[in-house]
Amino acid sequence: VPPLVEYAGWILKGLRRGRTRRRCEAVAPRFLDGDAPLFLFPLQLPGDYQILLHAPGGDLFALVAATIASFARHASAEARLLFKVHPLDNGLSRWPERIAAMAAERGIADRVGTVDGGALDAMIARASGVVTINSTVGTATLAAGKPLIALGNAIFDRPGLTHSGSLAEFWRAPEPPDPELVEAFFRLLVDRLQVRGGFVGRAAIEAGAVAVAERIVAPEEAFGMENRRARRQTFRRAAELFGETPASPA
């Protein structure tokens, strides 16, 4: 997105903050209250490389449309689908309007909603299952012990962690993660991939810089990693979503 367009989006989003909050306060209770099956889809950013290179088709808008179509065909009549806009979305994607139009086209406008804001952890706790492409929200979902399905390629998309069946089956019988495997997965992340530090606060930034530098110069063998050449990706859910199997660039 060109810088001026990006800034314009944030200015408009700021001006509409009050209206956005009121809309969230009106929509959220319709989905979060009660005990009807609720499926949560935390949106990512359309231009993120997680989408462009690591999701089938590289098009978040098409993936959202395919998810709504699957929900309309296969979910129970009581089930609800709630999309949550990414906190860093500048508003130019117009998700509430887009998603409302997609749902109306499928005849399920009253069962699909969008919120821009709200407490993510509370939404996960209420959800019967969480749909993601490959967002790190997946790790929060696993930590909460909730069923999770990944539509793209994700580090956590492994048997015993995510739903192994189809998206169509997920709406009816989502598979919960194995608690022992979740614990082992988090230990692996901490040991092999994560370092201490952060992006906010001088102490966190300094600690993170040192830790990242040490990880970069350390021999790969120290972490049980091997240097692998980039491979052309395939996506196991592409056929169900789009009727084909697109591959990303190598």
Disulfide bonds with the S-S distance in Angstrom:
none
